[in-house]
């Protein structure tokens, strides 16, 4: 045994640990995997490792965010956030309410009451 460990540059304690380590998943580990999958599905795929760890922990199974991250990688689960709404730029002026006054607004400093700028954008951005 020691010759093989020396040949492959492996510590004997690591080999002994690997031999004693169970090859099949335990019942608790399988339940934890199922809870992680269920938490990911209930969030519609938007929950990350921290959120999933919090959900599973409140259900009664202690789970750290690092272990949740490793389980998500193992299961191929990815957090996918919903994109924020973006305003569409208006191409036409509203027909029923034209700009009759045709005013040019200026930005005024409220403390000094002086004009800071004359240009403002017509788009919401």
C-alpha positions as CSV (number, residue, x, y, z in Angstrom):
1,X,0.0,0.0,0.0
2,X,2.7,2.5,0.9
3,X,4.6,1.8,-2.3
4,X,1.5,2.7,-4.4
5,X,0.9,5.8,-2.4
6,X,4.5,6.9,-2.8
7,X,4.4,6.1,-6.5
8,X,1.3,8.3,-7.1
9,X,2.4,10.9,-4.5
10,X,-0.7,10.4,-2.4
11,X,-0.7,10.5,1.4
12,X,-1.7,7.3,3.1
13,X,-4.2,9.1,5.3
14,X,-5.9,10.4,2.2
15,X,-6.2,6.9,0.8
16,X,-7.5,5.5,4.0
17,X,-10.1,8.3,4.2
18,X,-11.2,7.6,0.6
19,X,-11.6,3.9,1.3
20,X,-13.8,4.6,4.4
21,X,-15.8,7.3,2.6
22,X,-19.2,6.0,1.5
23,X,-19.6,5.6,-2.2
24,X,-23.3,6.1,-2.3
25,X,-25.2,9.2,-1.2
26,X,-26.8,9.2,2.1
27,X,-30.6,9.7,2.7
28,X,-30.0,13.1,4.2
29,X,-27.9,14.2,1.3
30,X,-30.6,13.1,-1.2
31,X,-33.2,15.0,0.8
32,X,-31.0,18.1,0.8
33,X,-30.6,17.8,-3.0
34,X,-34.4,17.5,-3.4
35,X,-35.0,20.6,-1.1
36,X,-32.5,22.6,-3.1
37,X,-34.2,21.7,-6.4
38,X,-37.6,22.5,-4.9
39,X,-36.4,25.9,-3.7
40,X,-34.9,26.7,-7.1
41,X,-38.2,25.8,-8.8
42,X,-40.4,27.8,-6.4
43,X,-38.3,30.9,-7.1
44,X,-38.7,30.3,-10.9
45,X,-35.0,30.0,-11.2
46,X,-34.1,33.4,-9.8
47,X,-32.8,32.4,-6.4
48,X,-29.1,32.3,-5.9
49,X,-27.0,30.3,-3.4
50,X,-27.7,32.6,-0.5
51,X,-31.4,32.7,-1.0
52,X,-31.6,28.9,-1.5
53,X,-29.5,28.4,1.7
54,X,-31.9,30.6,3.6
55,X,-35.0,28.8,2.3
56,X,-33.7,25.4,3.0
57,X,-32.5,26.4,6.5
58,X,-35.9,27.8,7.4
59,X,-37.4,24.5,6.3
60,X,-35.4,22.8,9.0
61,X,-32.2,21.5,7.2
62,X,-29.1,23.5,8.0
63,X,-27.4,24.6,4.8
64,X,-24.6,27.1,4.3
65,X,-24.4,29.3,1.2
66,X,-21.1,27.6,0.2
67,X,-22.6,24.1,0.3
68,X,-25.7,25.5,-1.6
69,X,-23.3,26.9,-4.2
70,X,-21.6,23.5,-4.6
71,X,-24.9,21.6,-4.8
72,X,-26.2,24.1,-7.4
73,X,-23.0,23.6,-9.5
74,X,-23.4,19.8,-9.2
75,X,-27.1,19.9,-10.2
76,X,-26.5,22.4,-13.0
77,X,-28.8,25.0,-11.4
78,X,-28.2,28.7,-12.4
79,X,-29.7,31.8,-11.0
80,X,-31.3,33.8,-13.8
81,X,-32.6,37.3,-12.8
82,X,-35.5,39.0,-14.7
83,X,-34.3,41.9,-16.7
84,X,-35.5,45.4,-15.6
85,X,-38.0,47.3,-17.6
86,X,-36.5,49.8,-20.1
87,X,-38.4,52.8,-21.4
88,X,-39.1,53.0,-25.1
89,X,-38.1,56.2,-26.7
90,X,-41.0,58.1,-28.0
91,X,-40.8,58.7,-31.8
92,X,-43.9,60.9,-32.2
93,X,-45.5,63.7,-30.2
94,X,-48.9,62.9,-28.8
95,X,-51.5,64.0,-31.3
96,X,-54.2,65.2,-29.0
97,X,-51.9,67.3,-26.7
98,X,-49.4,69.4,-28.8
99,X,-46.8,71.6,-27.2
100,X,-48.6,74.9,-27.6
101,X,-46.5,77.0,-25.2
102,X,-43.2,75.8,-26.7
103,X,-41.4,76.6,-23.5
104,X,-37.6,76.0,-22.9
105,X,-37.1,75.1,-19.2
106,X,-33.8,75.9,-17.4
107,X,-32.3,74.1,-14.4
108,X,-32.0,76.6,-11.5
109,X,-29.8,76.2,-8.4
110,X,-32.2,76.3,-5.4
111,X,-29.6,77.9,-3.1
112,X,-28.1,80.7,-5.3
113,X,-31.2,81.0,-7.5
114,X,-28.9,81.1,-10.6
115,X,-29.4,79.2,-13.8
116,X,-27.2,76.1,-14.0
117,X,-28.1,74.8,-17.4
118,X,-30.4,75.3,-20.3
119,X,-30.4,71.9,-21.9
120,X,-32.7,69.1,-20.7
121,X,-33.3,65.8,-22.3
122,X,-36.7,64.9,-23.9
123,X,-36.3,61.2,-23.1
124,X,-36.8,59.7,-19.6
125,X,-33.2,58.6,-19.4
